[in-house]
């Protein structure tokens, strides 16, 4: 129960931060954080899965070689992470026009992106090997403690939006890194760094020639846009609505979480046996749960924005309904794609994702100027995704 509570807090921590800022009318800061949080999620999932081979070996043999981990995992990942974070800082600067550009701002963003990947990797390690310390401390410091500090800072009303934004990035970075001090022994830090430095020249980028890792990376990259399309769409709203849309779409992720829990986790054997979607959904209550979440989000938006006017509320609520239904379709498509995956038809998944990504790219290029019209383009694309994945899954 304790572990589940900590994990849930990790899921809602950043959303709660944006909610706090939106509630107290720090709309520029909430919009900037919505962009950065979405970017960091995309960024983490776009990096090559260097962990795959080492984790598989570790799980099977229950042993892992430190030299191998440093050479094929930590050092290549560190170099890729530093270089990629720098590139992302350059690409994202035009989207964070709420604040004056400065070296200090981009340095904060750079270190934030790196610490988010550190958290992502440590999260994966903890869940895989069921070693929850100090991961549980990191989650508590990032979510509960951070948001208490942010709340005190916000209600004081003494600080500008830019100062609040910078402080939040600093606190997220510090709260991710500082708990590692609990497991590091000061006298061994220098020895570890020296060993790491000596291993640098022996490290390799074998993943570039490893067909299994490369194939997994390409499939992962092809699924990025379909997976995050609704969250990206929420960022095309006006600056005063970005934070609110981010919160709404983030709450919708509970639908994906529920589907994953009900089907992908609890009915893995049936998926491997390629049972039909109708059989997999039997007694799952997915549609009831999805309807409840979409209804609550829309009613909540109307309640908290009653002063915005009928037309504006109708426009946004209709957009939220479409994005909610789109996420339901996405979740159902993921079940079908899981069936295709276990049938070992990787090429079929890759081709499907390329088609869907192309359609979504078209939507984002030509329809991005209106969030409602863009959301219609996204749901039409996801209808196509569900149709294609269902057809492929039923062939095997």
ABEGO torsion letter per residue (X at the ends): XAAAAAAAAAAAAAAAAAAAAAAAGBAAAAAAAAAAAAAAAAAAAABBBAAAAAAAAAAAAGBBBAAAAAAAAAAAAAAAAAAAAAAAAAAAAAABAABBBBAAAAAAAAAAAAAAAAAAAAAAAAAAAGBAOAAAAAAAAAAAAAAAAAAAAAAAGABBAAAAAAAAAAAAAAAAAAAAAAABBAAAAAAAAAAAAAAAAABBBAAAABAAAAAAAAAAAAAAAAAAAAAAAAAABBAAAAAAAAAAAAAAAAAAAAAAAAAAAAAAAAAAAGBBAAAAABGAGAAAAAAAAAAAAAAAAAAAAAAAEAAAAAAAAAAAAAAAAAAAAAAAAAAAAAAAAAAGBAAAAAAAAAAAAAAAAAAAAAAAABAAAAAAAAAAAAAAAAAAAAAAAAAX
